[in-house]
Amino acid sequence: MKLAEIRDVVFGYGQTPVLDRLNVQIGTSEFIGLTGPNGAAKTTTLKLLLGLLQPQRGRVELNPTGPKGKPLVLGYVPQNIASFNAGFPSTVYELVRSGLYTRKRWFGLLPAAEVARVEQVLKQVGMWEFRKRKIGELSGGQKQRVCLARALVLEPDLLVLDEPTTGMDVEARSSFYDLITHQVQHHGRTVLMVTHDLEETLPRLTRLLVLDKRIRFDGSPQEFQERMDLRTNNVTLPLYCCYDDEETKPRAAVQEGVL
Amino acid sequence: MFEMLQYGFLQNAFLAGILIALVAPVIGVYLVLRRQSLMADTLSHVSLAGVAVGALIGVYPMVTAMVAALIGAILVDTLRRSFKAYSELSIAILMSGGLASAVVLMSFNKGASRGFTSYLFGSIIAVSQTDLLIMAGVVVLCALFFWFFWRPMYVLTFDEETAQVSGIPARTLSLAFSLLAGLVVATAMPIVGVLLVSSLMVLPAAISLRISRGFTMTIWIAVLTGLVSVLGGLTASYQLDIPPGGTIVLLLLVILVVVLLVKRLFSRAGAASAGTERELAN
């Protein structure tokens, strides 16, 4: 089942196009990593998908319903959002509960089952003991876990994460990725995550997208590794060595002496 | 002390003060968290231009001040989106524009300059029954707004993009909030004065943010701080014959300093006891 589709999208800031004929389809229960060089428009792609930006050409289509036949629910964790708002006077519990305040839940009592889910997701991300703490008192990794819990509380069908592990140490990163993997494998959610951390994420992903103005690689992590391994003797190759686009790849690689 | 309340003008001033203290700090908390602390200042300068227009064309000044503040709020919101990378630029542009217009408009009406002084610095004799009615209306409007929208406002204040993804009409809500802030600024003017109205919004928020543990608590502490400062400031203003706006703001600053000192003492004491516990454990 297709949850979302980006079709022939062109987008630019001012006169400079940053995305040119972007095509992506997102299905169910996928753990998709989105990577690419700096300035490759990864965050822009997420914002287009979420409707925060409008394409100049092409279309972004979200399936009206999720895999369970109910209206499609989106979850979003922007980059470094909790650290940016470290001074926000909220307890962990208040912030996670705010994930329930969508269009239909502006006033009146929240359904008991949904309020119970706040406790459930806080336990899932290991932050229940910290529920009365102010978010500013948490570490970077804990803040990101809280923001993840806030996105999970509505049980999203499609969870979009923008470099969620920035600033975390190796241990915190690994445990964060385990959490996400659990959400895909046991709750059937689809996750689209911007990442530069391929070493840690590749074994967990089901699909990798390499973006550089358009999609340059779209395949399984195994295909990606095979493609990179063919050209290296334990040398770390630049990302563009995996590009499907044969025109750009060899020229750039030859210039840098890696092919 | 309570004998001063036998005067009608003081009853009006206290009633007005209570009404303002109920809403200004709430708006202030949201302004500070949305990184728009200077917006109240901007709107007050624009409101002053409205007062000058009112005096010039013979319309009740608070009404023209409110209209000017509403226009100012729309412009702040529009300019903020035009200068996304430098959003504070919209504040600077409107603040200077508002003050410049007020000064020029006032020069056309030299006889009214004495009245303008009371709008600049606040006056406890400036509050009329009509002002009180308008203030009460604005308080009711604020109460209704936050009753219906405090949940989406919370999400919007934490992060506008997540709010949009959650289906909250972020732009409309943000504009409605700016308009409400404009109304509160314009109605608070007669008592606190244009130059100090933003302090009554921002300082209670600053105090509250230092001591509260949750969002709801932040709002309540800010309102309580606002009430204490307004009632204390008005009393001192009457007893010592000094301007009310300045007195209220100075009282708020004293509260802020005391809160900061007490917090520092507590954190030092906490660190010292943690150190002793560690030593004992070793």
HADDOCK unambig.tbl for C-alpha pairs under 7 A between the chains (distance, minus, plus):
assign (segid A and resid 50 and name CA) (segid B and resid 165 and name CA) 6.46 0.50 0.50
assign (segid A and resid 76 and name CA) (segid B and resid 162 and name CA) 6.45 0.50 0.50
assign (segid A and resid 85 and name CA) (segid B and resid 158 and name CA) 6.99 0.50 0.50
assign (segid A and resid 88 and name CA) (segid B and resid 33 and name CA) 6.87 0.50 0.50
assign (segid A and resid 89 and name CA) (segid B and resid 209 and name CA) 6.46 0.50 0.50
assign (segid A and resid 89 and name CA) (segid B and resid 213 and name CA) 6.34 0.50 0.50
assign (segid A and resid 89 and name CA) (segid B and resid 214 and name CA) 5.32 0.50 0.50
assign (segid A and resid 89 and name CA) (segid B and resid 215 and name CA) 5.21 0.50 0.50
assign (segid A and resid 89 and name CA) (segid B and resid 218 and name CA) 6.89 0.50 0.50
assign (segid A and resid 90 and name CA) (segid B and resid 213 and name CA) 6.70 0.50 0.50
assign (segid A and resid 90 and name CA) (segid B and resid 214 and name CA) 4.43 0.50 0.50
assign (segid A and resid 90 and name CA) (segid B and resid 215 and name CA) 4.92 0.50 0.50
assign (segid A and resid 91 and name CA) (segid B and resid 213 and name CA) 6.65 0.50 0.50
assign (segid A and resid 91 and name CA) (segid B and resid 214 and name CA) 5.22 0.50 0.50
assign (segid A and resid 98 and name CA) (segid B and resid 155 and name CA) 6.52 0.50 0.50
assign (segid A and resid 101 and name CA) (segid B and resid 151 and name CA) 6.04 0.50 0.50
assign (segid A and resid 101 and name CA) (segid B and resid 152 and name CA) 6.40 0.50 0.50
assign (segid A and resid 102 and name CA) (segid B and resid 166 and name CA) 5.21 0.50 0.50
assign (segid A and resid 102 and name CA) (segid B and resid 167 and name CA) 6.14 0.50 0.50
assign (segid A and resid 102 and name CA) (segid B and resid 168 and name CA) 6.64 0.50 0.50
assign (segid A and resid 103 and name CA) (segid B and resid 166 and name CA) 6.89 0.50 0.50
assign (segid A and resid 103 and name CA) (segid B and resid 167 and name CA) 5.41 0.50 0.50
assign (segid A and resid 103 and name CA) (segid B and resid 168 and name CA) 5.72 0.50 0.50
assign (segid A and resid 106 and name CA) (segid B and resid 148 and name CA) 6.76 0.50 0.50
assign (segid A and resid 106 and name CA) (segid B and resid 149 and name CA) 6.36 0.50 0.50
assign (segid A and resid 106 and name CA) (segid B and resid 151 and name CA) 5.65 0.50 0.50
assign (segid A and resid 106 and name CA) (segid B and resid 152 and name CA) 6.36 0.50 0.50
assign (segid A and resid 107 and name CA) (segid B and resid 148 and name CA) 6.06 0.50 0.50
assign (segid A and resid 134 and name CA) (segid B and resid 213 and name CA) 6.22 0.50 0.50
